[in-house]
């Protein structure tokens, strides 16, 4: 009997014995759900299920009853409740409930494979976020280090991935959407006003897509996910502190009235810097709530306050709106029983910020008809016109600036994709942003016990708020091809896959415990 895995984004190593199947093959990621903590009835059902399996033939009604009972059992991230289906009765061992050395080995491969690839990914992320060659002229020789680190990582990742899972990548919905978006970017090149410009931008975007795929497949343990997030936290602390210091000392490098990011590349533009900090604030707050150590909570709270102050120092209107939306979503999900109090308190806090903020910041937020705002409005209209005029393949990647009335970019990630790559590409891009929210919502419902959320639950809430903040802030910035959201979506996919594996392990542990207590 061969049991086919319905799990779309995780294809384990092929087995020589097709009748031995791990629980991860029997459940789908779409079945994560909040369930009742009726553990006694679950254990009884598992015992009956294992006893029946001893005869190597389990009646179908018993399988259904056992699956139904297991779907109402507690777990760290909510029990997976989609029952398996086979063409003939199965034994308990066929369901993967009997531990084996092969199963243990494959679990180790799942958890600890791609060690060298992760080292490359970590170094690449460090290079992208910190740009060490900008620290000193003596480090200028590192200016091409990101390319070589990426090449090394891919050279290690591809054969390792083929050896572990017999494919180049897992294929969750987000990966499929980003591959379709990449295809549309390639198809736009021949139709571009300047094909060479479009091709160069496409090659740069390929780096983003490649490392996104690496991250999806390589970050397969909680420690790896936390290591990447902490690396970004440290970079954000540097950026936030530098932004505050530059504003206080009057170091206004952008036209003499706004700061620039201390780290170039992704963060030299104050609007892009604000967008990045907006996406980090909810994650820092959520992880702080998940921590059980008072000192850790204070550290996360301090970082969150620093990031908020950094956003204010950028004078970014899009960043301010994104922060309001992200914090609103975060507070609404964390408040649970006191949401009315949260709404009142949040409104009072917002009013206080506006009242006590410096006059220049209030003027910046209240101004909607200055030169910058009028230019953005013109480019928004122009990009929508081009999207309607060129709906199939757009005007070519990074070619909108050639059509702009003022030689500027669209200042809107959505119309950027629609105008340059076509309407279908915009649909793929929006789908890519929205796709993680459903599974994050399911992980959000998980509990360590009846009263306390799990770490995964808090992180899922933080990622949801971060994605919402990005969606709002990116309405005012051309960042569709930049790294910001690709890291957030990759974090979400990794968290989802970790939740699936965690539930599989708990399912197997419950079954073995029931079998041993016979």
Secondary structure, 3 states (H helix, E strand, C coil): CCCCCCCCCCCCCCCCCCCCCCHHHCCCHHHECCCCCCHHHHHHHHHHHHHHHCCCCCCHHHHHHHHHHHCCCCCCCCCECCCCCCCCCCCCHHHCCCCCHHHHHHHHHHHHCCHHHHHHHHHHHHHHHHCHHHCCHHHHHHCCHHHHHHHHHHHHHHHHHHHHHCCCCCCCHHHHHHHHHHHHHHHHHHHCCCHHHHHHHHHHHHHHHHHHHHHHHHCCCHHHHHHHHHHHHHHHHHHHHHHHHHHHCCCCCECCCECCCCCCHHHCCHHHHHHHHHHHHHHHHHHHHHCCCHHHHHHHHHHHHHHHHHHHHHCCHHHHHHHHHHHHHHHHHHHHHHHHHHHHHHHHHHHHHHHHCCHHHHHHHHCCCCHHHHHHHHHHHHHHHHHHHCCCCCCCCCCHHHCCCCCCCCCCHHHHHHHHHCHHHHHHHHHHHHHHHHHHHHHHCCECCCCCECHHHHHHHHHHHHHHHHHHHHHHCCCCCCCHHHHHHHHHHHHHHHHHHHHHHHHHHHHHHHHHCC
